[in-house]
Amino acid sequence: MDSFTKQSVLNNRISGQDRNATNAKVLEKFYKGATLQTILDSKKETKLLVDALTAGPLAAKMGVPVLLVSQKGLHPEQQTVLNGMTTKFVHQIGGGIKDSVMNQVVQ
């Protein structure tokens, strides 16, 4: 590991109780209170998060987050972080996200 960096990266880990809580912590750390061009939404109920992984390079290029959404709705931590953000657009990446959940994200 020393060949990559001489600095410790042990304190850089961002984690939460589950995927949605971890996603909320990432949003809070990197996008808190941001005005964004868009937010890319991806369904969390896939074992390998294929849609989110394929959206990652586009999100990085655009400087926007990938929001993992559950079919049950937003995690309370995600809701809190999103309340401080503004965006003109919300794009669904992949399929299978309920309209009610997308409406929750838009609001």
Z-matrix of the N, CA and C atoms (Angstrom, degrees):
N
C 1 1.441
C 2 1.521 1 110.80
N 3 1.317 2 118.25 1 -30.27
C 4 1.461 3 121.64 2 -179.93
C 5 1.522 4 112.85 3 -59.40
N 6 1.331 5 116.90 4 -25.03
C 7 1.457 6 118.80 5 -178.47
C 8 1.531 7 111.76 6 -69.40
N 9 1.325 8 117.85 7 -20.90
C 10 1.458 9 121.17 8 179.37
C 11 1.524 10 112.05 9 -88.77
N 12 1.308 11 117.64 10 -42.65
C 13 1.454 12 121.45 11 -178.37
C 14 1.516 13 110.02 12 -154.26
N 15 1.289 14 115.79 13 147.75
C 16 1.461 15 119.80 14 176.60
C 17 1.524 16 110.91 15 -94.42
N 18 1.325 17 116.33 16 -9.96
C 19 1.463 18 120.75 17 179.83
C 20 1.526 19 110.04 18 -91.92
N 21 1.295 20 115.99 19 147.93
C 22 1.459 21 120.86 20 177.27
C 23 1.521 22 109.83 21 -75.06
N 24 1.309 23 116.68 22 133.96
C 25 1.458 24 121.59 23 176.71
C 26 1.537 25 110.97 24 -108.99
N 27 1.317 26 116.93 25 11.26
C 28 1.461 27 121.17 26 -175.57
C 29 1.521 28 112.79 27 -61.26
N 30 1.312 29 118.71 28 -31.69
C 31 1.466 30 120.98 29 -178.71
C 32 1.520 31 113.47 30 -88.63
N 33 1.325 32 117.92 31 7.74
C 34 1.458 33 121.65 32 -179.15
C 35 1.526 34 113.48 33 -91.01
N 36 1.304 35 117.72 34 -6.34
C 37 1.467 36 120.85 35 -175.91
C 38 1.525 37 110.56 36 -67.06
N 39 1.324 38 114.89 37 133.49
C 40 1.462 39 121.85 38 175.43
C 41 1.519 40 106.09 39 -115.30
N 42 1.317 41 117.03 40 123.39
C 43 1.460 42 119.35 41 -179.30
C 44 1.519 43 110.74 42 -147.36
N 45 1.310 44 113.76 43 156.62
C 46 1.457 45 121.17 44 177.66
C 47 1.512 46 109.64 45 -137.93
N 48 1.315 47 115.13 46 -174.67
C 49 1.464 48 121.91 47 -176.69
C 50 1.536 49 112.04 48 -65.44
N 51 1.328 50 116.88 49 -32.95
C 52 1.458 51 122.38 50 178.27
C 53 1.531 52 108.27 51 -150.79
N 54 1.340 53 117.34 52 -173.97
C 55 1.465 54 120.94 53 -177.89
C 56 1.527 55 112.24 54 -58.16
N 57 1.325 56 116.49 55 -42.29
C 58 1.462 57 119.47 56 -177.03
C 59 1.519 58 111.81 57 -68.84
N 60 1.315 59 117.58 58 -40.94
C 61 1.466 60 120.89 59 178.54
C 62 1.527 61 110.40 60 -66.65
N 63 1.333 62 117.12 61 -39.19
C 64 1.462 63 120.39 62 176.28
C 65 1.523 64 110.08 63 -64.32
N 66 1.319 65 116.76 64 -43.36
C 67 1.465 66 121.28 65 177.39
C 68 1.528 67 110.70 66 -58.70
N 69 1.325 68 117.48 67 -42.05
C 70 1.466 69 121.43 68 178.67
C 71 1.525 70 110.62 69 -62.07
N 72 1.327 71 116.93 70 -40.53
C 73 1.469 72 120.23 71 179.84
C 74 1.528 73 111.48 72 -67.02
N 75 1.320 74 117.10 73 -36.65
C 76 1.473 75 120.75 74 176.07
C 77 1.526 76 109.63 75 -65.47
N 78 1.330 77 116.78 76 -45.83
C 79 1.470 78 120.67 77 177.99
C 80 1.524 79 110.87 78 -58.68
N 81 1.318 80 115.81 79 -42.93
C 82 1.462 81 120.20 80 -178.72
C 83 1.537 82 111.11 81 -65.36
N 84 1.315 83 116.72 82 -42.31
C 85 1.464 84 120.17 83 -177.42
C 86 1.527 85 112.34 84 -67.99
N 87 1.326 86 117.30 85 -42.02
C 88 1.459 87 120.17 86 -171.54
C 89 1.537 88 115.03 87 -104.57
N 90 1.342 89 118.53 88 -18.16
C 91 1.462 90 119.89 89 -173.68
C 92 1.531 91 113.83 90 -131.00
N 93 1.309 92 119.12 91 11.15
C 94 1.465 93 122.88 92 -174.90
C 95 1.533 94 111.14 93 -54.32
N 96 1.337 95 116.06 94 124.48
C 97 1.450 96 122.41 95 177.13
C 98 1.514 97 114.54 96 68.77
N 99 1.324 98 117.69 97 14.42
C 100 1.458 99 121.90 98 -174.57
C 101 1.528 100 112.68 99 -78.00
N 102 1.316 101 114.63 100 152.08
C 103 1.454 102 122.18 101 166.87
C 104 1.519 103 105.36 102 -101.43
N 105 1.328 104 116.23 103 115.70
C 106 1.460 105 121.53 104 -171.82
C 107 1.519 106 111.54 105 -111.26
N 108 1.321 107 115.41 106 151.81
C 109 1.455 108 121.44 107 175.16
C 110 1.537 109 109.91 108 -66.04
N 111 1.321 110 115.86 109 -40.00
C 112 1.459 111 121.95 110 179.44
C 113 1.528 112 108.60 111 -162.99
N 114 1.308 113 115.78 112 169.38
C 115 1.462 114 123.12 113 169.66
C 116 1.526 115 105.90 114 -125.74
N 117 1.314 116 117.11 115 131.99
C 118 1.457 117 121.78 116 178.43
C 119 1.519 118 108.68 117 -96.35
N 120 1.328 119 116.77 118 119.04
C 121 1.470 120 122.08 119 -178.94
C 122 1.514 121 110.50 120 -98.76
N 123 1.319 122 115.83 121 135.98
C 124 1.445 123 122.06 122 178.08
C 125 1.521 124 109.47 123 -136.64
N 126 1.319 125 116.22 124 142.57
C 127 1.460 126 121.80 125 -179.87
C 128 1.521 127 110.53 126 -69.99
N 129 1.323 128 116.42 127 134.61
C 130 1.476 129 119.94 128 -179.83
C 131 1.522 130 112.36 129 -87.40
N 132 1.308 131 118.57 130 -15.44
C 133 1.469 132 120.36 131 -174.74
C 134 1.524 133 113.75 132 -83.05
N 135 1.298 134 117.02 133 40.44
C 136 1.457 135 121.02 134 171.07
C 137 1.521 136 107.08 135 -122.09
N 138 1.290 137 116.13 136 135.63
C 139 1.464 138 120.80 137 -172.75
C 140 1.528 139 112.56 138 -56.42
N 141 1.313 140 117.29 139 -40.96
C 142 1.461 141 120.09 140 -174.58
C 143 1.531 142 113.18 141 -103.88
N 144 1.311 143 118.42 142 2.69
C 145 1.467 144 122.42 143 -179.74
C 146 1.524 145 112.11 144 52.48
N 147 1.330 146 116.25 145 42.14
C 148 1.461 147 121.67 146 -175.06
C 149 1.527 148 112.13 147 -56.21
N 150 1.319 149 118.48 148 -45.63
C 151 1.462 150 120.89 149 -178.38
C 152 1.528 151 111.04 150 -63.54
N 153 1.314 152 116.86 151 -42.50
C 154 1.465 153 120.68 152 179.68
C 155 1.524 154 110.83 153 -65.63
N 156 1.311 155 116.92 154 -39.25
C 157 1.467 156 120.09 155 179.99
C 158 1.520 157 111.47 156 -66.00
N 159 1.322 158 116.95 157 -40.23
C 160 1.460 159 119.09 158 179.79
C 161 1.525 160 111.46 159 -73.01
N 162 1.325 161 117.64 160 -25.58
C 163 1.464 162 121.32 161 178.27
C 164 1.529 163 111.88 162 -78.68
N 165 1.326 164 117.71 163 -19.98
C 166 1.457 165 122.27 164 -175.68
C 167 1.521 166 115.03 165 -53.32
N 168 1.338 167 118.86 166 -50.90
C 169 1.465 168 118.90 167 -179.81
C 170 1.540 169 112.78 168 -62.23
N 171 1.322 170 117.55 169 -39.30
C 172 1.465 171 120.25 170 177.24
C 173 1.521 172 110.58 171 -64.45
N 174 1.332 173 116.54 172 -44.18
C 175 1.466 174 120.66 173 178.75
C 176 1.527 175 110.63 174 -60.53
N 177 1.329 176 116.94 175 -42.28
C 178 1.463 177 120.71 176 179.59
C 179 1.523 178 110.64 177 -64.11
N 180 1.317 179 116.94 178 -42.80
C 181 1.466 180 121.07 179 -179.79
C 182 1.527 181 110.96 180 -63.71
N 183 1.333 182 116.55 181 -37.40
C 184 1.461 183 121.34 182 -178.21
C 185 1.529 184 112.61 183 -86.30
N 186 1.334 185 116.83 184 -13.73
C 187 1.458 186 120.68 185 -177.67
C 188 1.520 187 112.96 186 71.44
N 189 1.335 188 115.36 187 35.79
C 190 1.464 189 121.26 188 -178.69
C 191 1.525 190 109.96 189 -126.08
N 192 1.335 191 117.39 190 160.70
C 193 1.468 192 119.70 191 -178.53
C 194 1.526 193 113.37 192 -87.63
N 195 1.328 194 113.18 193 160.59
C 196 1.459 195 121.27 194 166.82
C 197 1.523 196 105.47 195 -102.52
N 198 1.309 197 116.48 196 122.44
C 199 1.457 198 122.75 197 179.62
C 200 1.517 199 108.88 198 -99.77
N 201 1.330 200 117.69 199 119.31
C 202 1.464 201 121.72 200 176.11
C 203 1.524 202 108.00 201 -83.45
N 204 1.323 203 116.44 202 122.74
C 205 1.457 204 119.38 203 -178.88
C 206 1.515 205 111.06 204 -117.27
N 207 1.305 206 114.77 205 143.15
C 208 1.455 207 122.76 206 178.59
C 209 1.522 208 108.58 207 -95.41
N 210 1.294 209 116.52 208 152.27
C 211 1.463 210 120.55 209 175.81
C 212 1.529 211 111.42 210 -65.77
N 213 1.321 212 117.30 211 -15.57
C 214 1.465 213 121.88 212 178.64
C 215 1.521 214 111.54 213 -87.15
N 216 1.324 215 117.59 214 -9.90
C 217 1.453 216 121.31 215 -178.45
C 218 1.518 217 110.94 216 118.14
N 219 1.319 218 115.27 217 -176.17
C 220 1.462 219 120.76 218 -178.63
C 221 1.519 220 111.26 219 -74.56
N 222 1.304 221 115.87 220 145.02
C 223 1.464 222 123.11 221 172.75
C 224 1.532 223 106.80 222 -69.47
N 225 1.324 224 118.99 223 143.99
C 226 1.471 225 120.64 224 -179.50
C 227 1.532 226 113.57 225 -53.74
N 228 1.330 227 117.89 226 -36.43
C 229 1.468 228 120.07 227 178.38
C 230 1.528 229 111.05 228 -67.62
N 231 1.340 230 116.70 229 -37.73
C 232 1.461 231 119.91 230 176.41
C 233 1.523 232 110.47 231 -64.40
N 234 1.310 233 116.27 232 -43.76
C 235 1.466 234 121.70 233 179.54
C 236 1.528 235 110.65 234 -57.36
N 237 1.316 236 116.40 235 -44.70
C 238 1.466 237 121.35 236 -179.66
C 239 1.522 238 111.08 237 -61.54
N 240 1.325 239 117.06 238 -46.91
C 241 1.462 240 120.88 239 -179.00
C 242 1.525 241 110.81 240 -66.37
N 243 1.321 242 117.02 241 -41.78
C 244 1.467 243 120.53 242 -178.83
C 245 1.529 244 112.17 243 -66.02
N 246 1.317 245 117.40 244 -28.82
C 247 1.463 246 120.12 245 179.44
C 248 1.522 247 112.10 246 -60.70
N 249 1.331 248 118.29 247 -23.79
C 250 1.455 249 121.65 248 179.53
C 251 1.522 250 114.02 249 -92.71
N 252 1.326 251 117.74 250 1.67
C 253 1.468 252 121.77 251 -176.84
C 254 1.519 253 110.66 252 -108.92
N 255 1.327 254 114.60 253 156.44
C 256 1.464 255 119.87 254 171.18
C 257 1.522 256 108.26 255 -130.91
N 258 1.325 257 115.50 256 148.25
C 259 1.455 258 122.10 257 177.70
C 260 1.520 259 108.76 258 -155.15
N 261 1.295 260 116.10 259 153.47
C 262 1.465 261 120.52 260 176.44
C 263 1.516 262 111.25 261 -87.38
N 264 1.336 263 116.59 262 -28.44
C 265 1.454 264 120.82 263 -173.46
C 266 1.520 265 111.55 264 -133.28
N 267 1.330 266 115.53 265 152.33
C 268 1.456 267 123.78 266 170.61
C 269 1.521 268 105.55 267 -132.12
N 270 1.327 269 116.24 268 123.22
C 271 1.461 270 120.63 269 -178.82
C 272 1.524 271 110.28 270 -114.12
N 273 1.326 272 115.24 271 132.49
C 274 1.460 273 121.04 272 175.76
C 275 1.516 274 108.52 273 -86.95
N 276 1.316 275 116.00 274 127.08
C 277 1.460 276 122.21 275 177.53
C 278 1.521 277 107.41 276 -102.82
N 279 1.311 278 116.44 277 124.21
C 280 1.456 279 120.18 278 -175.66
C 281 1.518 280 109.30 279 79.80
N 282 1.285 281 116.41 280 -159.44
C 283 1.454 282 119.79 281 -177.27
C 284 1.503 283 112.15 282 -132.80
N 285 1.321 284 114.49 283 -178.64
C 286 1.448 285 119.93 284 171.95
C 287 1.515 286 116.66 285 87.48
N 288 1.333 287 118.46 286 9.67
C 289 1.457 288 119.65 287 176.97
C 290 1.525 289 107.61 288 -92.89
N 291 1.315 290 116.40 289 127.75
C 292 1.465 291 121.15 290 -178.90
C 293 1.528 292 110.83 291 -62.10
N 294 1.338 293 115.56 292 145.17
C 295 1.473 294 120.66 293 178.02
C 296 1.527 295 111.42 294 -58.24
N 297 1.325 296 117.09 295 -37.57
C 298 1.460 297 120.20 296 -179.52
C 299 1.528 298 111.40 297 -62.83
N 300 1.329 299 117.19 298 -35.87
C 301 1.460 300 121.18 299 178.85
C 302 1.533 301 109.43 300 -72.12
N 303 1.322 302 117.66 301 -42.64
C 304 1.470 303 120.26 302 177.46
C 305 1.521 304 110.44 303 -61.67
N 306 1.329 305 117.78 304 -39.08
C 307 1.451 306 120.71 305 177.64
C 308 1.526 307 111.29 306 -64.27
N 309 1.313 308 117.02 307 -36.91
C 310 1.468 309 121.26 308 177.31
C 311 1.535 310 110.18 309 -62.56
N 312 1.329 311 117.05 310 -41.57
C 313 1.462 312 121.08 311 178.92
C 314 1.534 313 110.06 312 -65.18
N 315 1.309 314 116.86 313 -44.41
C 316 1.468 315 121.63 314 -178.70
C 317 1.521 316 110.51 315 -61.26
N 318 1.316 317 116.72 316 -40.96
C 319 1.464 318 119.91 317 -178.60
C 320 1.501 319 110.14 318 -72.19
